[in-house]
């Protein structure tokens, strides 16, 4: 899973329990399908919620280029 705008991907690390036992885990980005305007045409892409919020704030002023 990857964001189409910022290329955010999953990160890896360790889950640490109360007894300090380490097990591998990964943190996934919060990706949602969304329709955005690209070069004057609407396009359905999978973007993270951070980009979705940024896109919502700047949607009226400029369009995204992919």
TIDRENMI-342329 format. One record per atom (N, C-alpha, C): residue number from 1; x, y, z; residue in one letter. Coordinates in Angstrom, 3 decimals, decimal comma, padded with zeros to 6 digits. Last residue first. Example, Ala and Ser with C-alpha at 12.3 -4.5 7.8 and 13.67 -1.06 7.14 Angstrom:
<sites>
<site><i>2</i><x>012,850</x><y>-002,250</y><z>007,080</z><aa>S</aa></site>
<site><i>2</i><x>013,670</x><y>-001,060</y><z>007,140</z><aa>S</aa></site>
<site><i>2</i><x>012,900</x><y>000,030</y><z>007,870</z><aa>S</aa></site>
<site><i>1</i><x>013,190</x><y>-005,690</y><z>007,800</z><aa>A</aa></site>
<site><i>1</i><x>012,300</x><y>-004,500</y><z>007,800</z><aa>A</aa></site>
<site><i>1</i><x>013,200</x><y>-003,300</y><z>007,800</z><aa>A</aa></site>
</sites>
This chain:
<sites>
<site><i>66</i><x>000,297</x><y>014,462</y><z>-011,571</z><aa>X</aa></site>
<site><i>66</i><x>000,895</x><y>013,154</y><z>-011,263</z><aa>X</aa></site>
<site><i>66</i><x>001,815</x><y>012,724</y><z>-012,361</z><aa>X</aa></site>
<site><i>65</i><x>-000,582</x><y>017,501</y><z>-010,176</z><aa>X</aa></site>
<site><i>65</i><x>-000,014</x><y>016,849</y><z>-011,356</z><aa>X</aa></site>
<site><i>65</i><x>000,639</x><y>015,555</y><z>-010,929</z><aa>X</aa></site>
<site><i>64</i><x>-003,518</x><y>019,092</y><z>-008,958</z><aa>X</aa></site>
<site><i>64</i><x>-002,383</x><y>018,205</y><z>-008,719</z><aa>X</aa></site>
<site><i>64</i><x>-001,894</x><y>017,657</y><z>-010,048</z><aa>X</aa></site>
<site><i>63</i><x>-004,403</x><y>022,589</y><z>-009,045</z><aa>X</aa></site>
<site><i>63</i><x>-004,668</x><y>021,184</y><z>-009,301</z><aa>X</aa></site>
<site><i>63</i><x>-003,383</x><y>020,385</y><z>-009,135</z><aa>X</aa></site>
<site><i>62</i><x>-005,264</x><y>025,286</y><z>-006,771</z><aa>X</aa></site>
<site><i>62</i><x>-004,446</x><y>024,653</y><z>-007,800</z><aa>X</aa></site>
<site><i>62</i><x>-004,809</x><y>023,180</y><z>-007,950</z><aa>X</aa></site>
<site><i>61</i><x>-007,373</x><y>026,352</y><z>-005,175</z><aa>X</aa></site>
<site><i>61</i><x>-006,377</x><y>027,230</y><z>-005,767</z><aa>X</aa></site>
<site><i>61</i><x>-005,557</x><y>026,588</y><z>-006,875</z><aa>X</aa></site>
<site><i>60</i><x>-009,072</x><y>024,475</y><z>-004,112</z><aa>X</aa></site>
<site><i>60</i><x>-009,674</x><y>025,606</y><z>-004,803</z><aa>X</aa></site>
<site><i>60</i><x>-008,640</x><y>026,448</y><z>-005,547</z><aa>X</aa></site>
<site><i>59</i><x>-007,402</x><y>022,661</y><z>-002,812</z><aa>X</aa></site>
<site><i>59</i><x>-008,147</x><y>022,231</y><z>-003,989</z><aa>X</aa></site>
<site><i>59</i><x>-008,689</x><y>023,414</y><z>-004,784</z><aa>X</aa></site>
<site><i>58</i><x>-006,035</x><y>023,000</y><z>-000,489</z><aa>X</aa></site>
<site><i>58</i><x>-005,502</x><y>023,689</y><z>-001,658</z><aa>X</aa></site>
<site><i>58</i><x>-006,289</x><y>023,390</y><z>-002,929</z><aa>X</aa></site>
<site><i>57</i><x>-007,460</x><y>021,499</y><z>001,393</z><aa>X</aa></site>
<site><i>57</i><x>-007,170</x><y>022,897</y><z>001,682</z><aa>X</aa></site>
<site><i>57</i><x>-006,720</x><y>023,663</y><z>000,452</z><aa>X</aa></site>
<site><i>56</i><x>-007,548</x><y>018,978</y><z>000,240</z><aa>X</aa></site>
<site><i>56</i><x>-008,808</x><y>019,661</y><z>000,521</z><aa>X</aa></site>
<site><i>56</i><x>-008,577</x><y>021,159</y><z>000,753</z><aa>X</aa></site>
<site><i>55</i><x>-004,862</x><y>018,288</y><z>000,223</z><aa>X</aa></site>
<site><i>55</i><x>-005,552</x><y>018,479</y><z>-001,050</z><aa>X</aa></site>
<site><i>55</i><x>-006,852</x><y>019,243</y><z>-000,851</z><aa>X</aa></site>
<site><i>54</i><x>-004,441</x><y>017,940</y><z>002,938</z><aa>X</aa></site>
<site><i>54</i><x>-003,714</x><y>019,003</y><z>002,235</z><aa>X</aa></site>
<site><i>54</i><x>-004,384</x><y>019,323</y><z>000,909</z><aa>X</aa></site>
<site><i>53</i><x>-006,119</x><y>015,724</y><z>003,371</z><aa>X</aa></site>
<site><i>53</i><x>-006,373</x><y>016,985</y><z>004,073</z><aa>X</aa></site>
<site><i>53</i><x>-005,694</x><y>018,154</y><z>003,376</z><aa>X</aa></site>
<site><i>52</i><x>-004,840</x><y>013,883</y><z>001,700</z><aa>X</aa></site>
<site><i>52</i><x>-006,245</x><y>014,202</y><z>001,480</z><aa>X</aa></site>
<site><i>52</i><x>-006,618</x><y>015,513</y><z>002,156</z><aa>X</aa></site>
<site><i>51</i><x>-002,358</x><y>013,668</y><z>002,867</z><aa>X</aa></site>
<site><i>51</i><x>-002,451</x><y>014,282</y><z>001,540</z><aa>X</aa></site>
<site><i>51</i><x>-003,889</x><y>014,672</y><z>001,220</z><aa>X</aa></site>
<site><i>50</i><x>-003,253</x><y>012,382</y><z>005,195</z><aa>X</aa></site>
<site><i>50</i><x>-002,519</x><y>013,649</y><z>005,301</z><aa>X</aa></site>
<site><i>50</i><x>-002,565</x><y>014,395</y><z>003,969</z><aa>X</aa></site>
<site><i>49</i><x>-004,372</x><y>010,014</y><z>004,286</z><aa>X</aa></site>
<site><i>49</i><x>-005,260</x><y>011,032</y><z>004,829</z><aa>X</aa></site>
<site><i>49</i><x>-004,555</x><y>012,375</y><z>004,998</z><aa>X</aa></site>
<site><i>48</i><x>-003,050</x><y>008,982</y><z>001,084</z><aa>X</aa></site>
<site><i>48</i><x>-003,099</x><y>008,943</y><z>002,539</z><aa>X</aa></site>
<site><i>48</i><x>-003,938</x><y>010,115</y><z>003,050</z><aa>X</aa></site>
<site><i>47</i><x>-004,807</x><y>007,712</y><z>-001,810</z><aa>X</aa></site>
<site><i>47</i><x>-003,923</x><y>008,663</y><z>-001,157</z><aa>X</aa></site>
<site><i>47</i><x>-004,086</x><y>008,558</y><z>000,352</z><aa>X</aa></site>
<site><i>46</i><x>-005,449</x><y>006,314</y><z>-004,808</z><aa>X</aa></site>
<site><i>46</i><x>-005,358</x><y>005,942</y><z>-003,399</z><aa>X</aa></site>
<site><i>46</i><x>-004,340</x><y>006,865</y><z>-002,742</z><aa>X</aa></site>
<site><i>45</i><x>-007,658</x><y>007,864</y><z>-007,221</z><aa>X</aa></site>
<site><i>45</i><x>-006,345</x><y>007,442</y><z>-006,745</z><aa>X</aa></site>
<site><i>45</i><x>-006,445</x><y>007,050</y><z>-005,271</z><aa>X</aa></site>
<site><i>44</i><x>-009,430</x><y>008,691</y><z>-010,007</z><aa>X</aa></site>
<site><i>44</i><x>-009,554</x><y>007,984</y><z>-008,739</z><aa>X</aa></site>
<site><i>44</i><x>-008,185</x><y>007,420</y><z>-008,355</z><aa>X</aa></site>
<site><i>43</i><x>-009,769</x><y>011,896</y><z>-011,436</z><aa>X</aa></site>
<site><i>43</i><x>-009,077</x><y>010,618</y><z>-011,448</z><aa>X</aa></site>
<site><i>43</i><x>-009,186</x><y>009,994</y><z>-010,064</z><aa>X</aa></site>
<site><i>42</i><x>-011,059</x><y>014,338</y><z>-013,610</z><aa>X</aa></site>
<site><i>42</i><x>-011,151</x><y>013,665</y><z>-012,327</z><aa>X</aa></site>
<site><i>42</i><x>-010,555</x><y>012,272</y><z>-012,446</z><aa>X</aa></site>
<site><i>41</i><x>-009,017</x><y>016,681</y><z>-015,339</z><aa>X</aa></site>
<site><i>41</i><x>-009,871</x><y>015,503</y><z>-015,372</z><aa>X</aa></site>
<site><i>41</i><x>-009,906</x><y>014,875</y><z>-013,991</z><aa>X</aa></site>
<site><i>40</i><x>-007,178</x><y>018,751</y><z>-015,069</z><aa>X</aa></site>
<site><i>40</i><x>-008,534</x><y>019,076</y><z>-015,516</z><aa>X</aa></site>
<site><i>40</i><x>-009,487</x><y>017,904</y><z>-015,592</z><aa>X</aa></site>
<site><i>39</i><x>-004,920</x><y>017,436</y><z>-014,023</z><aa>X</aa></site>
<site><i>39</i><x>-004,875</x><y>018,043</y><z>-015,357</z><aa>X</aa></site>
<site><i>39</i><x>-006,273</x><y>018,293</y><z>-015,921</z><aa>X</aa></site>
<site><i>38</i><x>-006,897</x><y>015,873</y><z>-011,783</z><aa>X</aa></site>
<site><i>38</i><x>-005,540</x><y>015,827</y><z>-012,313</z><aa>X</aa></site>
<site><i>38</i><x>-005,592</x><y>016,324</y><z>-013,746</z><aa>X</aa></site>
<site><i>37</i><x>-008,783</x><y>015,959</y><z>-008,946</z><aa>X</aa></site>
<site><i>37</i><x>-008,694</x><y>016,521</y><z>-010,285</z><aa>X</aa></site>
<site><i>37</i><x>-007,224</x><y>016,563</y><z>-010,694</z><aa>X</aa></site>
<site><i>36</i><x>-009,683</x><y>012,902</y><z>-007,252</z><aa>X</aa></site>
<site><i>36</i><x>-009,076</x><y>014,228</y><z>-007,296</z><aa>X</aa></site>
<site><i>36</i><x>-009,002</x><y>014,677</y><z>-008,749</z><aa>X</aa></site>
<site><i>35</i><x>-011,263</x><y>010,658</y><z>-005,224</z><aa>X</aa></site>
<site><i>35</i><x>-011,303</x><y>011,233</y><z>-006,562</z><aa>X</aa></site>
<site><i>35</i><x>-010,748</x><y>012,641</y><z>-006,502</z><aa>X</aa></site>
<site><i>34</i><x>-009,772</x><y>008,028</y><z>-003,310</z><aa>X</aa></site>
<site><i>34</i><x>-010,368</x><y>009,346</y><z>-003,417</z><aa>X</aa></site>
<site><i>34</i><x>-010,335</x><y>009,805</y><z>-004,867</z><aa>X</aa></site>
<site><i>33</i><x>-009,212</x><y>005,455</y><z>-000,966</z><aa>X</aa></site>
<site><i>33</i><x>-009,456</x><y>005,834</y><z>-002,362</z><aa>X</aa></site>
<site><i>33</i><x>-010,188</x><y>007,165</y><z>-002,411</z><aa>X</aa></site>
<site><i>32</i><x>-006,784</x><y>005,848</y><z>001,619</z><aa>X</aa></site>
<site><i>32</i><x>-008,184</x><y>005,792</y><z>001,215</z><aa>X</aa></site>
<site><i>32</i><x>-008,294</x><y>006,115</y><z>-000,265</z><aa>X</aa></site>
<site><i>31</i><x>-004,484</x><y>004,835</y><z>004,110</z><aa>X</aa></site>
<site><i>31</i><x>-004,735</x><y>005,060</y><z>002,684</z><aa>X</aa></site>
<site><i>31</i><x>-006,219</x><y>004,896</y><z>002,381</z><aa>X</aa></site>
<site><i>30</i><x>-002,444</x><y>005,372</y><z>006,449</z><aa>X</aa></site>
<site><i>30</i><x>-003,906</x><y>005,428</y><z>006,402</z><aa>X</aa></site>
<site><i>30</i><x>-004,319</x><y>005,827</y><z>004,982</z><aa>X</aa></site>
<site><i>29</i><x>000,303</x><y>003,054</y><z>006,402</z><aa>X</aa></site>
<site><i>29</i><x>-000,262</x><y>004,395</y><z>006,219</z><aa>X</aa></site>
<site><i>29</i><x>-001,781</x><y>004,310</y><z>006,084</z><aa>X</aa></site>
<site><i>28</i><x>001,134</x><y>000,720</y><z>008,990</z><aa>X</aa></site>
<site><i>28</i><x>000,620</x><y>000,972</y><z>007,656</z><aa>X</aa></site>
<site><i>28</i><x>000,118</x><y>002,409</y><z>007,551</z><aa>X</aa></site>
<site><i>27</i><x>003,847</x><y>-000,577</y><z>010,598</z><aa>X</aa></site>
<site><i>27</i><x>002,855</x><y>000,481</y><z>010,680</z><aa>X</aa></site>
<site><i>27</i><x>002,438</x><y>000,833</y><z>009,260</z><aa>X</aa></site>
<site><i>26</i><x>004,617</x><y>-003,872</y><z>011,705</z><aa>X</aa></site>
<site><i>26</i><x>004,714</x><y>-002,790</y><z>010,726</z><aa>X</aa></site>
<site><i>26</i><x>003,556</x><y>-001,830</y><z>010,904</z><aa>X</aa></site>
<site><i>25</i><x>006,797</x><y>-005,884</y><z>013,807</z><aa>X</aa></site>
<site><i>25</i><x>005,496</x><y>-005,397</y><z>013,363</z><aa>X</aa></site>
<site><i>25</i><x>005,704</x><y>-004,325</y><z>012,319</z><aa>X</aa></site>
<site><i>24</i><x>008,473</x><y>-008,371</y><z>015,719</z><aa>X</aa></site>
<site><i>24</i><x>008,430</x><y>-007,491</y><z>014,555</z><aa>X</aa></site>
<site><i>24</i><x>006,993</x><y>-007,099</y><z>014,228</z><aa>X</aa></site>
<site><i>23</i><x>008,895</x><y>-008,155</y><z>019,230</z><aa>X</aa></site>
<site><i>23</i><x>008,379</x><y>-008,890</y><z>018,069</z><aa>X</aa></site>
<site><i>23</i><x>008,221</x><y>-007,904</y><z>016,927</z><aa>X</aa></site>
<site><i>22</i><x>010,575</x><y>-008,294</y><z>022,256</z><aa>X</aa></site>
<site><i>22</i><x>010,478</x><y>-007,609</y><z>020,972</z><aa>X</aa></site>
<site><i>22</i><x>009,958</x><y>-008,558</y><z>019,899</z><aa>X</aa></site>
<site><i>21</i><x>009,736</x><y>-007,883</y><z>025,622</z><aa>X</aa></site>
<site><i>21</i><x>009,920</x><y>-008,854</y><z>024,546</z><aa>X</aa></site>
<site><i>21</i><x>009,671</x><y>-008,138</y><z>023,217</z><aa>X</aa></site>
<site><i>20</i><x>009,297</x><y>-006,369</y><z>027,895</z><aa>X</aa></site>
<site><i>20</i><x>010,351</x><y>-005,947</y><z>026,964</z><aa>X</aa></site>
<site><i>20</i><x>010,673</x><y>-006,994</y><z>025,900</z><aa>X</aa></site>
<site><i>19</i><x>007,030</x><y>-006,844</y><z>029,272</z><aa>X</aa></site>
<site><i>19</i><x>008,216</x><y>-007,596</y><z>029,704</z><aa>X</aa></site>
<site><i>19</i><x>009,408</x><y>-007,339</y><z>028,789</z><aa>X</aa></site>
<site><i>18</i><x>005,247</x><y>-005,338</y><z>027,819</z><aa>X</aa></site>
<site><i>18</i><x>005,587</x><y>-004,875</y><z>029,163</z><aa>X</aa></site>
<site><i>18</i><x>006,843</x><y>-005,581</y><z>029,686</z><aa>X</aa></site>
<site><i>17</i><x>006,586</x><y>-005,423</y><z>024,423</z><aa>X</aa></site>
<site><i>17</i><x>005,599</x><y>-005,710</y><z>025,459</z><aa>X</aa></site>
<site><i>17</i><x>006,069</x><y>-005,157</y><z>026,804</z><aa>X</aa></site>
<site><i>16</i><x>007,022</x><y>-003,765</y><z>021,502</z><aa>X</aa></site>
<site><i>16</i><x>007,697</x><y>-004,060</y><z>022,759</z><aa>X</aa></site>
<site><i>16</i><x>006,631</x><y>-004,238</y><z>023,835</z><aa>X</aa></site>
<site><i>15</i><x>007,409</x><y>-004,346</y><z>018,142</z><aa>X</aa></site>
<site><i>15</i><x>006,399</x><y>-004,178</y><z>019,177</z><aa>X</aa></site>
<site><i>15</i><x>007,062</x><y>-004,610</y><z>020,475</z><aa>X</aa></site>
<site><i>14</i><x>009,674</x><y>-002,756</y><z>015,937</z><aa>X</aa></site>
<site><i>14</i><x>009,417</x><y>-003,779</y><z>016,942</z><aa>X</aa></site>
<site><i>14</i><x>008,256</x><y>-003,373</y><z>017,833</z><aa>X</aa></site>
<site><i>13</i><x>009,247</x><y>-002,036</y><z>012,435</z><aa>X</aa></site>
<site><i>13</i><x>009,892</x><y>-001,858</y><z>013,724</z><aa>X</aa></site>
<site><i>13</i><x>009,550</x><y>-002,996</y><z>014,651</z><aa>X</aa></site>
<site><i>12</i><x>008,619</x><y>-000,328</y><z>009,363</z><aa>X</aa></site>
<site><i>12</i><x>008,801</x><y>-001,539</y><z>010,146</z><aa>X</aa></site>
<site><i>12</i><x>009,497</x><y>-001,217</y><z>011,449</z><aa>X</aa></site>
<site><i>11</i><x>006,111</x><y>001,313</y><z>007,395</z><aa>X</aa></site>
<site><i>11</i><x>007,379</x><y>001,332</y><z>008,106</z><aa>X</aa></site>
<site><i>11</i><x>007,428</x><y>000,131</y><z>009,039</z><aa>X</aa></site>
<site><i>10</i><x>004,629</x><y>001,520</y><z>004,133</z><aa>X</aa></site>
<site><i>10</i><x>004,650</x><y>000,961</y><z>005,480</z><aa>X</aa></site>
<site><i>10</i><x>006,046</x><y>001,074</y><z>006,078</z><aa>X</aa></site>
<site><i>9</i><x>004,914</x><y>004,731</y><z>002,423</z><aa>X</aa></site>
<site><i>9</i><x>004,764</x><y>003,277</y><z>002,465</z><aa>X</aa></site>
<site><i>9</i><x>004,797</x><y>002,818</y><z>003,917</z><aa>X</aa></site>
<site><i>8</i><x>004,149</x><y>007,535</y><z>000,457</z><aa>X</aa></site>
<site><i>8</i><x>004,293</x><y>007,018</y><z>001,814</z><aa>X</aa></site>
<site><i>8</i><x>004,015</x><y>005,516</y><z>001,807</z><aa>X</aa></site>
<site><i>7</i><x>004,079</x><y>009,043</y><z>-001,893</z><aa>X</aa></site>
<site><i>7</i><x>004,768</x><y>007,750</y><z>-001,890</z><aa>X</aa></site>
<site><i>7</i><x>005,042</x><y>007,227</y><z>-000,485</z><aa>X</aa></site>
<site><i>6</i><x>002,475</x><y>011,254</y><z>-002,151</z><aa>X</aa></site>
<site><i>6</i><x>003,718</x><y>011,424</y><z>-001,386</z><aa>X</aa></site>
<site><i>6</i><x>004,548</x><y>010,142</y><z>-001,309</z><aa>X</aa></site>
<site><i>5</i><x>000,463</x><y>010,316</y><z>-004,032</z><aa>X</aa></site>
<site><i>5</i><x>001,035</x><y>011,663</y><z>-004,073</z><aa>X</aa></site>
<site><i>5</i><x>002,388</x><y>011,755</y><z>-003,375</z><aa>X</aa></site>
<site><i>4</i><x>-000,345</x><y>007,705</y><z>-003,604</z><aa>X</aa></site>
<site><i>4</i><x>-000,032</x><y>008,098</y><z>-004,976</z><aa>X</aa></site>
<site><i>4</i><x>000,643</x><y>009,471</y><z>-005,042</z><aa>X</aa></site>
<site><i>3</i><x>000,897</x><y>005,663</y><z>-001,015</z><aa>X</aa></site>
<site><i>3</i><x>000,186</x><y>006,881</y><z>-001,382</z><aa>X</aa></site>
<site><i>3</i><x>000,621</x><y>007,315</y><z>-002,776</z><aa>X</aa></site>
<site><i>2</i><x>000,592</x><y>002,131</y><z>-000,926</z><aa>X</aa></site>
<site><i>2</i><x>001,437</x><y>003,302</y><z>-001,105</z><aa>X</aa></site>
<site><i>2</i><x>000,568</x><y>004,486</y><z>-001,517</z><aa>X</aa></site>
<site><i>1</i><x>000,842</x><y>-001,171</y><z>000,000</z><aa>X</aa></site>
<site><i>1</i><x>000,000</x><y>000,000</y><z>000,000</z><aa>X</aa></site>
<site><i>1</i><x>000,888</x><y>001,236</y><z>000,000</z><aa>X</aa></site>
</sites>
